[in-house]
Amino acid sequence: WNRKAAEMLGYTKLETVGKNFVERFIQKENQNSVADVLQKALSGKETANFSLPLLSKHGQRYTVLLNATPRRNAKGDVTGVVGVGQDITELN
């Protein structure tokens, strides 16, 4: 969680760390597709330019163009996901 995400969505780092990202921040109708992207990254497959719908703390919807990349340790094992996003809400 970074400063821009906190600013845009209204959640502090403390409110997000350790929480289920899909269940907490993704609209119900998009949870399966977002979970699939994250699962692919956790299995070692990168996803580029995925349109990620987000819901702010105050109910505002955003769209972020996401690149999800597996994070690996020195042995090459996947240890997490690195997500880089760009707010494209105004383009929709």
N, C-alpha and C positions, 0 to 999 in steps of 0.2 A: 504494500500500500504506500502510495507516495502523496506528496503535497497536492498535486493536481487532482488525483482521484478523490482525496478528502474534500477539496474545494468544490469539485463538480457534484459529488454525490451526497455530501453532507455528513459522512461518517468519519470519525476519527480512526486512527490506526488501532487504538485500544478497542474500538467497537468492531473491528474487522478481523484482527489476527486471531486465528484459531477457530473461526466460524466457517461453516460450509458456504463457499462462495456462490454456488449455483442456487441453493435453496434460499439464501438470504438476499441476493442482489439481482437475480434474473427472474423475469416475468414467467409465470407458470407455463405459458404457451411456448416458451423458448428453452425451457430447462433441459429437455432431452438433447437438442442439437448442441447446446453449449457444453453439456456433460460429455458428449461424444468427442468434441474438439479437445477438451482437457484430458480425457482418457487416452486419446491418440498420442498426445504429447507425453503422457506418463508411460506410454508403451514405446516411446522413441521416435515417433513420427511428428514432424513439424507441420503446422498449419499456417498458411499465409493468407492475409486479406480476408479474414472471417468477419462478417458484420455482426458485432456483439451488441445485443440490446441490454441496456442497464436501467435500473430503476433507482432513483435517488431516495434518500430518507424521507423526503417530503412529497414523494409520488410523481416526480417529474421523470419522463422517459428520455433517455439518451441513446445514441448509437455510436459505438466505437469500432473502428477498423482495427482488428486484433491480429497480431502475429504471435502464435504460441509455440515456443521452442522447448524441447526437453533440456533440463539442467542435469549435468552429469558430474560425477566425482572423478577423481584421478584414475580410477579403474575403468571408467566408461559406463558405470551403472547410472541409470536415471534416478535422480534424487528429488526431482521436483519439476516445476514448469516455470519458465520465464515468459511473461506476457508483456508485449509492448503494444500500446494502443494509441490511436489518434481519434479525437472527437470529430465525427463527421455528421453530427446531428443536424446542422444547418444545411447540409447538402441533400438531405432526404426531403 
